[in-house]
């Protein structure tokens, strides 16, 4: 069963000062409109080729526009042995600060 977190829950954790490893899987033109502060950008299609950049010892929260692509990325990474959580609702639900 895939772990999920809402945008509000994630924002609360960040506001509390928790260090969260976030990956935004949207495309570059979508990132240009802003992303969650501190999130790293790895487009969905590049994830298999960039697994070497990720640490299986760290948990990751995945973000996209609405939660669909990040859900697919989370399912893939989970199969590869990573500890992942999908942010449901994606950036459409995000009310917090962006960079």
C-alpha positions in Angstrom: 0.0 0.0 0.0 1.5 3.3 -1.1 2.0 5.9 1.6 0.3 9.3 1.0 0.5 12.7 2.5 -1.8 15.7 1.8 -0.3 19.1 0.7 -1.5 20.5 4.0 0.2 17.8 6.1 3.4 18.3 4.1 3.3 22.0 4.6 2.7 21.5 8.4 5.8 19.3 8.6 7.9 21.8 6.7 6.6 24.6 8.9 7.7 22.6 12.0 11.2 22.5 10.5 11.3 18.9 9.5 13.8 18.0 6.9 11.9 16.3 4.1 13.5 14.9 0.9 11.1 16.0 -1.9 11.2 15.2 -5.6 9.1 17.1 -8.1 8.5 14.9 -11.1 6.8 17.6 -13.3 8.4 18.8 -16.6 10.7 21.8 -16.7 8.0 24.1 -18.1 5.8 23.2 -15.1 8.6 23.8 -12.6 9.0 27.3 -14.1 5.7 28.2 -12.5 7.2 27.4 -9.0 7.9 24.4 -6.9 7.9 23.5 -3.2 10.9 25.2 -1.6 13.7 22.6 -1.2 12.2 20.1 -3.7 14.6 18.6 -6.2 13.5 18.3 -9.8 13.6 15.0 -11.6 11.1 14.7 -14.4 9.1 11.5 -14.3 10.7 10.1 -17.5 14.2 10.6 -16.1 13.7 8.8 -12.8 14.9 5.3 -13.9 18.1 6.8 -15.3 18.7 8.9 -12.3 18.2 6.3 -9.5 21.9 6.7 -8.6 21.1 10.2 -7.3 18.8 8.8 -4.7 19.7 7.1 -1.4 17.6 4.1 -0.4 18.4 5.0 3.3 16.3 8.2 2.9 12.6 8.6 2.7 11.3 10.7 -0.3 8.0 12.6 -0.8 7.0 12.8 -4.5 5.2 15.8 -6.0 3.6 16.5 -9.4 0.7 18.7 -10.7 -2.2 16.7 -9.4 -0.8 13.5 -7.7 -1.0 11.1 -10.7 2.5 11.2 -12.1 4.0 11.4 -8.6 1.9 8.3 -7.7 3.4 6.4 -10.7 6.9 7.5 -9.7 6.2 6.4 -6.1 5.0 3.0 -7.3 8.1 2.5 -9.4 10.5 3.7 -6.7 8.7 1.5 -4.1 9.3 -1.5 -6.4 13.0 -0.5 -6.6 13.2 -0.6 -2.8 12.9 3.1 -1.9 10.8 4.5 1.0 8.4 6.9 -0.8 5.3 8.9 0.0 3.0 10.5 -2.7 1.7 14.0 -2.1 -2.0 13.7 -3.0 -3.5 16.5 -4.9 -0.1 17.7 -6.1 0.7 21.4 -6.7 -3.0 22.1 -7.4 -3.5 21.6 -3.7 -0.3 23.3 -2.5 -1.0 26.5 -0.6 2.5 27.0 0.9 5.4 29.1 -0.3 7.1 28.2 -3.6 10.4 29.0 -5.2 
